Amino acid sequence: MSLKKTAKSMLFRFPKSWIDSFYRIYNIVFYPEMKEKKRSYGSLNPDKTFYVIRPRTDCIEGLMSLFINVLRQISYAEKKGYIPVVDFENYDTQYKDESLKEKNVWNYYFTQPSDYDLKEVYKSKNVVLSGLNSYYKCYEFLNRDFNKISLQRAHTFLQRYVDFSNAIKILLKEELNIFRPQNSIGLYLRGTDYIALKPAGEPIQPTPKEAFKVVDSLLKKYSLKKVFIVTEDANYYKAAREYYNSALCKVSFDSFIKDYSGIDFLSKDSSVSQLASDPYERGAQYLIKLILLSQCRAIVGGKTCGSWMACVMAEENVEKYIFEKGIY
């Protein structure tokens, strides 16, 4: 185990308040450019204050991590009375695609949380650029808790501020013409880097065998025969296919990682291109799978950003079984 991983593992043995305090200081030291800043770019909208939501600058975050952090920043803006606008155009993420006409990565996948665009915001008098430490001032129900009340409140908050882009809705409709998730049990299995690297402080994931046992009980409970799988790991997909045979369903465009090096996280590993070589396409396909997962009769999986978002998007009557196995 590396020194960095050992130190991080020790850190996560402390109370959450101590961990949060550490990361507040860490963010100030290592991400000084991501400190909250007040700016004035022009004379427009003198009676309003805009809150420009920026991604972290290292381009490591996956789509759902980015999305969850945007939700947290929106909640901070709501508390402060600011108008939130997401800027993934002037700040990079791993999903940026120069070949697309749309330059704001956020707009590839989602609608803006307000009626204002970046062009107007950057001509306005009162603008606040988001800071990383605002994450710790968000509503408690956005802290990736899987309890029923938090999920319901997050669901309501999501519906109030964000919708899917037209491009995503078109792709989703195409899949729904092929597959109806309501008549299946959704299975989310996170493998590859989570299993190989066991990132300190992140939730321990269930094995396929553990997940299959729960899925089997839910198939029986709801008198269903189909299982919809979401996984990036070719070995996990193979295990599920061998176990469920023709009862296993997936999206029409699905692909899996077969040759993961086990050295670095997927966002930095070349094997991620096995999911889709195009960064926009990779994000869009993942989002479609999570939306379909959220529409299944029940959701089974480990604790990840993706499974949390699927549970948040799901209606209240969708049963959620999320494994609680501690952290790495």
C-alpha positions in Angstrom: 0.0 0.0 0.0 1.4 3.4 -1.0 2.1 6.1 1.7 -0.6 8.3 0.2 -3.2 5.5 0.4 -2.1 4.5 3.9 -2.5 8.1 5.1 -5.9 8.5 3.5 -7.0 5.2 5.0 -6.0 6.4 8.5 -7.8 9.8 7.9 -11.1 8.1 7.2 -11.1 6.5 10.6 -11.7 9.9 12.2 -15.2 11.5 12.6 -16.7 13.1 9.5 -16.4 16.6 10.9 -12.6 16.1 11.2 -12.4 14.7 7.7 -14.3 17.7 6.3 -12.0 20.1 8.2 -9.0 18.4 6.7 -10.3 18.7 3.2 -11.2 22.3 3.6 -7.6 23.0 4.4 -6.4 20.6 1.6 -8.5 22.4 -1.0 -7.1 25.8 0.0 -3.5 24.5 -0.2 -3.7 22.4 -3.4 -6.5 24.1 -5.3 -6.0 27.8 -4.6 -7.5 28.6 -8.1 -10.8 27.0 -6.9 -11.3 29.4 -4.0 -14.7 31.3 -4.2 -14.2 34.6 -5.9 -16.4 37.7 -6.4 -16.2 39.3 -9.9 -17.8 42.0 -12.0 -17.8 41.5 -15.8 -20.1 44.4 -16.9 -23.1 46.4 -16.1 -26.0 43.9 -16.8 -28.4 42.7 -14.1 -27.2 45.0 -11.2 -30.0 43.7 -9.0 -28.9 40.0 -9.3 -26.0 37.9 -8.2 -25.0 35.0 -10.4 -23.2 31.9 -9.1 -21.0 30.3 -11.7 -20.5 26.6 -10.9 -17.1 25.3 -11.9 -15.7 21.8 -12.0 -12.6 20.8 -10.2 -9.5 21.5 -12.3 -7.9 18.1 -12.4 -10.4 16.5 -14.9 -10.5 13.3 -12.7 -14.2 13.5 -11.8 -16.6 11.1 -13.5 -20.0 12.4 -14.9 -22.0 11.5 -11.8 -19.4 12.9 -9.4 -19.5 16.2 -11.4 -23.3 16.1 -11.4 -23.6 15.5 -7.6 -21.2 18.4 -7.0 -23.2 20.6 -9.2 -26.3 19.8 -7.2 -24.5 20.7 -4.0 -23.3 24.0 -5.5 -26.9 24.7 -6.6 -28.1 24.2 -3.0 -25.4 26.5 -1.8 -26.6 29.1 -4.3 -30.1 28.7 -3.2 -29.2 29.3 0.4 -27.3 32.5 -0.5 -30.0 33.8 -2.9 -27.7 33.5 -5.9 -28.7 32.5 -9.4 -26.8 29.3 -10.4 -25.3 28.8 -13.9 -23.0 25.9 -14.7 -19.8 26.6 -16.6 -18.1 23.5 -18.0 -17.1 25.5 -21.1 -14.3 27.7 -19.7 -13.2 25.0 -17.2 -12.2 21.5 -18.5 -13.7 18.1 -17.6 -12.8 14.7 -19.0 -15.9 14.8 -21.2 -14.9 17.9 -23.3 -15.3 17.2 -27.0 -13.9 19.9 -29.3 -15.7 18.4 -32.3 -19.1 19.3 -31.0 -20.8 22.7 -31.7 -21.9 23.0 -28.1 -18.9 24.0 -26.0 -20.4 23.8 -22.5 -20.0 20.2 -21.5 -22.8 20.5 -19.0 -25.3 21.3 -21.8 -24.4 18.0 -23.5 -26.3 16.2 -20.9 -28.4 18.5 -18.8 -30.4 21.8 -18.8 -29.1 24.8 -16.9 -30.6 25.3 -13.4 -31.7 28.9 -14.3 -33.0 30.8 -17.3 -29.6 32.6 -17.9 -26.7 31.6 -20.1 -23.0 32.1 -19.7 -22.9 34.9 -22.4 -25.2 37.1 -20.3 -23.6 36.1 -17.0 -20.2 37.2 -18.1 -21.5 40.6 -18.9 -23.2 41.1 -15.5 -22.2 43.2 -12.6 -22.4 40.7 -9.7 -20.8 37.3 -10.3 -19.5 34.8 -7.8 -17.2 32.0 -9.0 -17.8 28.8 -7.1 -15.3 27.4 -4.6 -14.7 23.8 -3.6 -15.4 24.4 0.1 -19.0 25.4 -0.7 -19.6 21.6 -1.0 -19.5 21.5 2.8 -22.3 24.0 3.1 -24.9 22.2 1.0 -28.1 20.6 2.2 -27.6 17.4 4.2 -29.8 15.4 1.9 -27.2 15.9 -0.9 -24.4 14.1 1.0 -25.0 10.8 -0.8 -27.0 9.2 2.0 -29.2 6.3 0.9 -31.9 6.7 3.6 -35.4 7.0 2.3 -36.1 10.6 3.5 -32.8 12.0 2.0 -33.4 10.3 -1.3 -37.0 11.7 -1.5 -35.8 15.2 -0.7 -32.9 14.9 -3.2 -35.4 13.7 -5.8 -37.6 16.7 -5.3 -34.6 19.1 -5.5 -33.4 17.5 -8.7 -36.8 17.8 -10.4 -36.9 21.5 -9.4 -33.6 22.5 -10.9 -32.3 20.1 -13.6 -33.7 18.2 -16.6 -32.0 16.1 -19.2 -30.9 17.7 -22.5 -32.9 17.1 -25.7 -30.0 14.9 -27.0 -30.2 12.7 -24.0 -34.0 12.4 -24.2 -33.7 11.3 -27.8 -31.2 8.6 -27.0 -33.4 7.5 -24.0 -36.5 7.2 -26.2 -34.6 5.0 -28.6 -33.7 2.6 -25.8 -37.2 2.6 -24.3 -38.5 1.5 -27.7 -36.4 -1.6 -27.3 -36.5 -2.3 -23.5 -39.0 -1.6 -20.7 -37.0 -1.4 -17.4 -40.2 -1.4 -15.3 -40.5 -5.2 -15.6 -37.0 -6.0 -14.5 -34.7 -5.8 -11.4 -31.8 -3.4 -11.9 -28.3 -4.6 -11.0 -25.5 -2.1 -10.6 -22.0 -3.7 -10.3 -18.9 -1.5 -10.0 -15.7 -3.3 -10.7 -12.3 -2.5 -12.4 -10.5 0.3 -10.5 -12.8 0.0 -7.4 -11.8 -3.6 -7.0 -8.2 -3.4 -8.1 -7.2 -0.2 -6.2 -9.7 -0.3 -3.3 -9.6 3.5 -3.0 -9.3 4.6 0.6 -12.4 6.1 2.1 -14.7 4.8 -0.7 -17.5 2.2 -0.1 -16.6 -1.5 -0.4 -18.5 -3.0 -3.3 -20.5 -6.2 -3.2 -19.3 -9.2 -5.1 -21.4 -10.5 -8.0 -22.4 -13.5 -5.9 -23.6 -11.3 -3.1 -25.6 -9.1 -5.5 -27.1 -12.1 -7.3 -28.5 -13.4 -4.1 -30.5 -10.2 -3.4 -31.6 -9.9 -7.1 -32.9 -13.5 -6.9 -35.0 -12.7 -3.9 -36.5 -9.6 -5.6 -37.3 -11.5 -8.8 -39.3 -13.9 -6.7 -40.9 -11.1 -4.6 -42.2 -9.2 -7.7 -42.7 -12.3 -9.9 -40.3 -10.9 -12.5 -37.9 -12.7 -14.9 -35.6 -10.0 -16.3 -32.5 -8.5 -14.8 -31.1 -5.2 -16.2 -27.3 -4.9 -15.7 -25.2 -1.8 -15.4 -21.4 -2.4 -15.1 -18.2 -1.3 -16.8 -16.4 -4.6 -16.0 -16.3 -7.3 -18.6 -15.6 -10.0 -16.0 -18.7 -8.9 -14.0 -20.9 -8.9 -17.1 -19.6 -12.4 -18.0 -20.4 -13.7 -14.5 -23.9 -12.2 -14.7 -24.5 -13.6 -18.2 -23.5 -17.1 -17.1 -25.8 -16.9 -14.0 -28.9 -15.3 -15.6 -28.5 -16.4 -19.2 -31.2 -14.9 -21.5 -32.9 -13.2 -18.5 -30.0 -10.7 -18.4 -30.7 -7.4 -20.3 -28.5 -4.5 -21.2 -28.6 -1.4 -23.4 -28.2 -1.9 -27.2 -24.9 0.0 -27.3 -23.3 -1.5 -24.2 -19.6 -2.3 -24.1 -17.2 -3.3 -21.3 -13.6 -2.9 -20.1 -11.7 -6.1 -20.8 -8.1 -5.0 -20.5 -7.9 -2.8 -17.4 -4.3 -2.3 -16.2 -5.1 -2.1 -12.5 -2.5 0.7 -12.2 -4.6 3.9 -12.2 -8.2 5.1 -11.9 -10.3 4.7 -15.0 -10.4 8.5 -15.7 -6.6 8.3 -16.2 -6.4 4.8 -17.7 -6.4 4.3 -21.5 -8.8 1.3 -21.0 -11.7 3.7 -20.4 -11.8 4.2 -24.2 -13.1 0.6 -24.4 -16.4 1.9 -23.2 -16.5 4.6 -26.0 -13.6 6.4 -27.6 -15.6 9.6 -27.8 -15.7 11.4 -24.4 -19.2 12.9 -25.0 -20.5 9.5 -26.1 -19.0 7.8 -23.1 -20.8 10.1 -20.7 -24.1 10.0 -22.6 -24.2 6.2 -22.7 -23.5 6.0 -18.9 -26.2 8.5 -18.2 -28.7 6.6 -20.3 -27.9 3.4 -18.4 -28.4 5.1 -15.0 -31.8 6.6 -16.1 -33.0 3.1 -17.2 -31.7 1.7 -14.0 -33.7 4.2 -12.0 -36.9 3.0 -13.8 -36.5 -0.6 -12.9 -38.8 -2.2 -10.3 -35.9 -2.4 -7.8 -32.3 -1.3 -7.7 -29.5 -3.5 -6.3 -25.9 -2.4 -6.0 -23.1 -1.0 -4.0 -22.6 2.6 -2.8 -21.2 4.8 -5.6 -22.1 8.2 -7.2 -23.8 6.3 -10.0 -26.0 4.1 -7.8 -26.9 7.2 -5.6 -28.0 9.1 -8.6 -30.1 6.2 -9.9 -31.8 6.0 -6.5 -32.4 9.8 -6.5 -33.9 9.7 -10.0 -36.1 6.8 -9.1 -39.7 7.2 -7.9 -40.5 6.5 -4.3 -42.1 3.1 -5.1 -38.9 1.7 -6.6 -37.3 -0.6 -4.1 -33.6 0.2 -3.3 -31.2 -2.4 -1.9 -27.8 -0.8 -1.4 -25.1 -2.8 0.2 -23.5 -1.4 3.4 -20.1 -3.0 3.7 -18.0 -0.2 5.2 -15.2 1.6 3.4 -11.9 0.5 1.9 
